[in-house]
Amino acid sequence: MSAMGSSLSTGLRRGVNESVSLIREADKARANVDNVTIFAKLIKKAEENAQASM
């Protein structure tokens, strides 16, 4: 394989690995946002129940 072909292959592999890593991080971030949203809804419901019981 020529030096150019080797460099291209290495660059493509690095790009794929970085893309996969970014996708995984985005999935983790989305899960965190989902968890915060659920938690916020639970807190709001608890506040509503506390207000209703007063």
N, C-alpha and C positions, 0 to 999 in steps of 0.2 A: 504494500500500500504506500502511496506517496505521502510525503510529509504533509501536504495540504489535505489529503483525504483523512489522514490520522487526526489532524487538528480539527477538522470539521466534525469527525465522529466524536472526538472528545468534547467539543463544544456542544454538540447535540445532546450527548449524555448528561452533561452538566446542566443544560437547560431543562431537560426532562426531570432530572432530580430536583432542581429548584422549583419547577412547576408543581410537582407532586407534594413537595414540602409546603408550598404556599396553599395548596388545596387543603391539606391536612390542617394547617393553622386556621384557615377560614372555617372549616367544619367545627373546630374547637371553639372559635369565637362565636359562631352561630349557636352552638349548644349553650354557651355562657349567656348569650342574650336571651335565649329561650328560658333558661333557668331563672334569670332575673325577672323576666316578664311573669312567669308563673308565681314567683315569690311576691312580686308587687301585687298581683291579683289576690293572693292569700292575705297579705297585710291589709289591703283595702277591704276585703270581706270581713276580716277580724274587726277593723275599725267600725264598719257599718253595724256589725252585731253588737259591739260595745255601745255605740250610740243608741241603738234600738233598745238595749236593756236598761238604759238610764231612765 
